[in-house]
Each structure stands twice: as C-alpha cells, then as structure tokens.
Amino acid sequence: MHIQRKPVHNIKDLIESADLFRTFSDYEIYIWSSFPFKTDSDVDIIFVGEVTETLGKRLHELSEKINLDITVLPTTRIFSYIPDFNKATFRYYFPEKIIRYKLCPMNRDEWDNGWKCTKHSEYLWKIDQTFARKDTKYKTRKWHYPMLFTDFIKLYENIKNED
C-alpha cells in the first residue's frame, strides 16, 4: 500500500502537522536543507538526542504524514566536519566514525559510499559512516550548515516580514 505524504509548502505546515516542538521537546531539531528557498521533494530535518524506540516510532508516524528526510544523531559532532567536507575534492574521511540513524535502509553501494547500514530497531536503521563522497551530487555543491529549527523560523519570519 502506497501512502501519499503531504508535501511541505511552508514552515507553518511542518510545525503544525506534527506539533513538532511539543512532540519532540526532548530533542534539538535542526533543518539541514535549502527549504524554503529551494523547493525540494522533501525537507531534511535532524533530531539530536537519545536514540530510542519511542523516538523511532514517533518519527515514523510523522514521516507517513509529511514528506521529510529525517536523520537522528546522538550528537552534533558531524556538524564540525562540514568545512572540511566542503573543501574536499573526491572523498572526505571523517576523523572518527559517524553514527546516524534513518527511518529506512540505505543499501545502495554502501561500501562505495563509506557507510554500513544495519537494522537498529523496528523503526530505525543505524548507519556507521567513515567517509563521504564528493564525486556524486556534492561534486558541484556543498553541505549546508544546519540551523536550529527555532532559530531558522525566527530568521525566516524576519525576512518574510520585510516583504
């Protein structure tokens, strides 16, 4: 059965569709995409904090309602590697293994892409990553810097109000 997920058209849709800040009050929430300045098929959202089965279930339920690319991180350590990744020309090897979690498996060419994906729980897949490639979609573009979602909303509303 295919579930039709609602596209994200504006910040208000995203926040209200999940009561985002109340439902996930124990987590730091970051936006890591060009939304709303560039319309993509989804919005990249990062949840930082304790990885639990309850979190996985809530995120799974959220992802069935609205089109998000959700990542869960135990820490923000990967953010500190963005400048070096953006300077790299072919591959960027992280100084340490990066652990992140997704709602679905990432199996395509996993060893060639520097990660190993294993089932962590009913709703979450664990990705152990040692490097990131620069010769695919990031050959001509860089990783964005994540921004706390609450700060992003303030910035967006300030810019929007200038119109």
JORANOR-V744714 format. One record per residue. NEAR is the number of other C-alpha atoms within 12 Angstrom. Layout:
BEGIN
near->NEAR
near->NEAR
END
This chain:
BEGIN
near->4
near->5
near->11
near->11
near->19
near->21
near->24
near->27
near->22
near->24
near->27
near->16
near->20
near->30
near->24
near->17
near->26
near->26
near->16
near->27
near->21
near->14
near->22
near->27
near->17
near->17
near->28
near->29
near->34
near->34
near->32
near->28
near->28
near->23
near->29
near->28
near->15
near->13
near->15
near->18
near->19
near->26
near->32
near->33
near->35
near->35
near->40
near->32
near->24
near->21
near->29
near->25
near->19
near->18
near->31
near->31
near->21
near->25
near->36
near->29
near->22
near->29
near->32
near->23
near->21
near->31
near->28
near->36
near->31
near->36
near->40
near->40
near->33
near->23
near->23
near->27
near->19
near->32
near->24
near->19
near->25
near->22
near->16
near->22
near->29
near->26
near->20
near->24
near->19
near->20
near->22
near->28
near->26
near->26
near->16
near->15
near->20
near->29
near->30
near->37
near->40
near->37
near->34
near->27
near->24
near->25
near->19
near->13
near->13
near->20
near->18
near->18
near->25
near->26
near->29
near->27
near->28
near->24
near->20
near->23
near->21
near->21
near->28
near->31
near->31
near->31
near->32
near->27
near->28
near->25
near->29
near->35
near->31
near->25
near->19
near->15
near->12
near->20
near->19
near->15
near->17
near->24
near->27
near->21
near->23
near->30
near->26
near->24
near->30
near->21
near->16
near->26
near->25
near->15
near->17
near->22
near->17
near->12
near->13
near->15
near->10
near->8
near->7
END
